[in-house]
Amino acid sequence: MTWFVVFFMASIDPFAVKTLEFETRNECVDYVNNPSNSSRLAIEVIAKAGFNDDILAVVCLPENDIPDDEETGV
């Protein structure tokens, strides 16, 4: 199963970082919790949401639990 990092934001619909794929949930969580990856994650958020939106949650979800772009409008 493929896992992705998903951001829940205050003003825009949730979005997954589809350029980062993980084999397990733990691998995904370890990536998110590693401070050396913060720049990459920040770039993904800024590219999608800009600088002024609040991050409400960052989660790792399996591919089948991520809504399609058509469903979220993203």
FENWO-V684616 format. One record per backbone hydrogen bond with DSSP energy under -1.0 kcal/mol. NH is the residue of the N-H (numbers start at 1). CO is the residue of the C=O. If there is no record, write none. Layout:
nh->(NH:NH)
co->(CO:CO)
This chain:
nh->(3:4:6:7:8:10:15:17:18:20:22:28:29:30:31:32:33:37:38:41:42:43:44:45:46:47:48:49:50:56:57:59:61:63:65:66:72:73)
co->(22:61:59:15:57:54:7:5:16:17:3:24:25:26:27:28:29:34:35:37:38:39:40:41:42:43:44:45:46:8:8:6:4:2:62:63:68:69)
